[in-house]
Amino acid sequence: MNTRLTLRAWAVLAGSAALLVAGQLLGYPLLQVLAGAGIAVVLVSVLTVVRRPKVAVERVLYPDRVECGQPALARLVVRNESTRRQPAFVAADSVGPHQSEVSVAALAPAGVATYHYELPTSRRGPVPVGPLVLRRSDPFGLVTCRVSIGTAATLLVHPRRYAARPATGIRQRHHFEGPVSAGPLRGSIDLRRLREYVPGDEVRHVHWKASARAGRLMVREYVDPDQPRLQVLLDTRTSALTPDQFDTAVSVAASIAVVAAQSGQRLRLTTPCGTDHDVQSVSDLLDELAQLEQSQQSANLLEFLPIGPDGGALAVLTGDAAGLTEVPKLRSSYRPIVCIDVTHDEPAVHTALGVHVVHADSAQNAVDAWNSVPA
């Protein structure tokens, strides 16, 4: 708890001291009485606010994950835990670089009040919320008392997504005819992950060593090695994209990657700064894209891109026109290849050396161009 005198209080004390000295030197008792009154007012104000509010405060974010631009709220529940009436106070909550203040009215004994306030979602990324600071002041504004309460929380703002279509024209290499299932396929040989057993899983897929370590049944989940794949290469270098352009690229990546995962395509996310892994779920993908930051590394655009036969479709999001000159060499590993440059003012789509090149000035235009790329 932190109790402080305001500038007004210090001015009152200084004035009271001056009146006290003047009263003694000039022999005016009235001045001394006024000085004593000023000092008494400050002391009473301190005693009024020095008592810590006996309340329980609970803050809940809903939802705790939200798409950029969509509404998110914080619900504040205040309970008076004492048998006395609780004076009014202000609850201040730090929300990123901003601060939200809620004026909590006086509470009766055992009273409960609920308040709501909006959280900023205009920018992608994690938004730290809290801790709460309860602030009280006296009616004259002479003394303030602050006390930190509760814990901090995090609102995760996912990148904004636009209506995109799944990658088309991917070379089909299945060992069976028909559409691709989004789940494990019979006859699969690639181990995707270990997960907890659910009723209906085959007993022969139980991983006994992992089960012994985890203390619960764990099973192997397999996927068809020939399932259609989409490789997303997202440029995170500061030398290629400004912060605003990078956010645009992340939104485009989220738009085309989420719809690919939802349509049953295997998905892999790679950056020139070291990120390279298979995406297991849409929620994990959005969480990672929400927290992805740029790097000042000067790596080559294609340095960490996996190279191999029949790698599926490739989507490259960058602003490095020089780095795109090496992309046509990847035609033996990927098909189709779409390069999206988000740094151009005039939207355009053209094909050169078997590579579709999209120029766009916004995420919406980039996704619209992606949708128009021929299979």
N, C-alpha and C positions, 0 to 999 in steps of 0.2 A: 504494500500500500504506500502511495506517495502523496503527501499533503503539501501543498504549496500556497504561498501568498501571491496574489495577483499584483500587477503594477498599481492597481487602484488601492490595494491594501497598504503597499509601501508608501504611496502618496499620502494616505490617511495617517500613517504612523509618523511620517516626516512632518506633516502639518501639525500633528498633535505635539510632537517634540518642540516645534517652533513656538506654538502657543504656550506650552508649559514654561519655556525659557522667558518668553516675553511677559508672561504673567508674573513671574518671580521678579524680573528686573523692573517692571513698571508698576508692580504692586496692584495688579488687577486680578482679583480672585476669579472673575468670570472667565478669563482666558484659561486659567488653570482647570476650571470645571469643564470647559469645552475640550481641552486636551485630554482630560480623564475620560470623557464620553467617547472620544475618538478611539482611544486605546481599548476601552471596554467593548466597543462594537466589534473591533477586530478579534478580541479574545472570544467573544460570544460566537462569532462566525466560525472560528476554529473548532470550538466545542460542538457546534451544530453539525459540521460535515466530517469530523474526524472519525466518527463511528462507521465501520465498514458495513455496507448493505448486506443484510443477512438474507440473501436470495440465492436460489439455484437457477442457473441460466443454461439452457440447452439450445444449441444451434444445429440445425439439420439442413444440408444442401439437397435440393431435389430439382432436377436430377443432378448427380455428381459428375455425369458425363453428358455433354451436349454438343450438338453441331454448331459450328460458328454462325452467329447471327440468330440462333434460336433462344427463346427465353429460358432463364434459369433463376431460381429464387432461393433465398435463405429463410428458413422459418425459425424464429426466436421465441422460445417458450420460457417465461420468467415465473418462478414460484416463490412466494413469500414463505420462508421457513420459520419465521418467528411468530410469537403470539402478539406482537405489536404492529401497528400500522407502519408500513414501509414508505418513507418519503420518496418522491419522484427522483429519477436520475436519468442519465443519458448513457446508452450502450453504444460504444463506438467499435466498429469492426473494420479491420484493414482488409481491403479487397484488392490485391495487386498493389499498384501505385496509388490507388484511391482509398477513400475512407467513407464508409456508410455509417450514419448516425441514426439511432432510433431513440425517440423520447419515450421513456417508460413512465407511465402514469403511476401515481401513488397506489399501493396495493394494500388491501385489507388483510388482516391476519389469515394465513393459509390461502390467500388469493392467488389466482393464476391468470396470466395474460399472455396472448400470442400476438406476435408481430411478424410482418413479412417485408422483405426488401429485395430489390432486383440485384443481380450480379452481372458484371460486364462480360459479354461474350462476343465482342466485335473482333477479337484477335485470337488466332489459333495458339494453343499452348496451355501449360498448366498455370492456373491462377491460384496463388496462395490466399487463403481466407483465414483471418484471425492472427493471434488470439484476441478475444474480446477484452475491451477495456471499459470498465464501469466508471463513470465520471459524475461526481456530485459537486454542487457549488451552493453557496448561501444566497439568500435573496438579494444581497447587495453586491454580489460578484467580487467579494474580497478574498475568498479562499476556495481552492479547488482540491478535490481528493480523487485520486485515480487508483484503481486496483485492477490488475490483470486476472482474468478468470477463464477457465476452460482451456481447450486445446485448439491447435490450428488444424485446418482441413484444406483439401485441394480440390478445386474444380477443374476438370480436364475438358478443354474446349477442342473438339475434333475439327479437322479441316472441313470446310464447306464442300459439299458434293453436288455434282450436277448429273443430269440424266444422261448416262453413257450406255453404249451397247458393248457386249463382250467382244473380245478380240476375235476376228474372223479370218478365215483363210489359213488356219493352222494346219499343218500336215497331220493327217489322221494316221496313226500307226497302231490302232487297237488290234487285239487278237480276237475280237468278236465284232459283230455288226450291231448297230443300234446306237442310241444316245448314251452319253457318259453319265454315270451316276456320281453324285457329289460325295458319296461315302465310300467305304472300302469295297473293293470289287472281288468277286470270287476268282481265285486263281492268281491274285496279286502276289508279287514277290518282293516289293520294296517296303521296308519297315518305315512307317511314317512317324510313329511315336508310341510311348507306353502310356496307358491310361488306366483308370480304375475300372474294374469289372462291373458290367451292368447285366441284368438278366437277359439271356438270349445269346450272349457271346459264346463262342466255341471254346470248350475246355482246353483243346489242344493249343490254343493261342495264349494260355496263361503263362506268364513269365515268373517262374517259381522263385528265382533268386531275388528279383525286384520285389515280389510279394513279401518275401521274408524280411527284407530291409524296411519296407514301408509299413508292414503290419496289417496289410489288407491286400486283397487279390488285385493284381495288375495284369493286364493283357496287352499283347502286341496288336497294334493296329496297322494293317497293310493297305497299300494303295496300288492301283494299276500303274506300272512304270510307264505305260504308253498313254496315260491320260493327257489331254491337251494342257499345255503349259504356257504361262505368260511370265516373261522376265521383265521386271520394271527396273530401269536404271535411272535413279533420281540424283541429279547433280547437287551436291551440298557445298560446293566450294564457293567461298565468298568472291573469288576472282571471276566467277562465271555469272553469278546472279546477285542482284541487290536483295536486301531483306524482303521488300514487297514482291519482287519477282520470284523469290524463293517460295513465299507463301502461295503465290499463284501456281507454281509448279507442284507444290504439295497438294493443293486442291485438285489439280488435274490427275495426279497420281492416285489420290484417294478415290476419285470418281471412276477411273477405269479399272483400278485394282479391286475395289469392293464388288463391282458388278461381275468381274471375272470370277472371284471367289464364290459368289452366290450362284453363278451358273455352272459350277462344278469344275472349273479350270484350276489346275495346280498353279500356285503363285509363288514367285520368288522376288524378294526386294533386295536391291544392291545399290550401294552408293560408292563413289570414288574415294571415300574416306574410311572404308573398312567394313561397313555394314553389308552382310551377305548371309541371308538365311531364308529358309522356306517359311512361308506364312501358314500358321496352323488354323487361325480363326479370324473372322472379320473384326471382332472386338479387339483382339491383340494387335491387328494391323492398324486400326484407327488410333489405339493408344500410342503406338510407336510413332505414327506420323504426327500426332499431336505434340509429342515431346521432341521430335527430331529438330536438331539445330544445325546451323551452318558451321563449317570448319575452314580454317585458314590454311589447311594443307594444300600443297601445290601438286597433288598426285595427278596422274593422267586420267582422263575421263573413263577410259576402258580398263584401267589397271586391275580392278577387282572383279571384272565381269567374267563369269564362268564361260569357258570356250569348250565346246564339245559338239558331237554330231546331233542333229535334230533337237536343238535346245528349245523349240517352240517359238512363240511370237516374242518379239522384243519391242519394248516401248522405252525410248530414251527421252528424258525431260531435262533440258539444259538451256543455257544461253551462250554456250561456247561454240561459235560457228566453226572455229579452227578444229576443235575436237571432233566434230561430226565428219571430217574428211576421212577418218579411218573406219567409220561405221560400215561402208559398203563391203569391206573385207570380211564382215561377219556373215555374209549371205550363206555360206556353207554351214553355219551353225544355227542360224535363226531364220525363220520365215513365217509370217511377214515381219518386216522391220519398219517401225514408224518412229520418226524423230520429231519431237515437238519442241520448237524454239519459242519461248514465252517472252522474248525481248523485242519483238518486232511490232511496230505501230500499225502496219497494214496486214490484216489476216490474209493468208494465201495457203494453198495446198498444191504441191507438185511432186512428181516422181522423177528421181534421177538415179541411175545405176541400180535399179531394183529396190530403192529405198524411198518410202513415202516421207516427205518432209512437210511439216506443218509449221507455219508461222502464225503467231497469235499475239494479241495484246491483252488478253484477259483469259481467265479460266473458262468462262462460258464459251468464248469463241474457240478456244483450244479443244474443248470437248465436242463442240459442234463439228469441228473439222475432223476430229477422230471418228465421229459417227459417219462422216461422209467418205472416209477412205475406202476404196473398193476392196473386196475380199481378194 
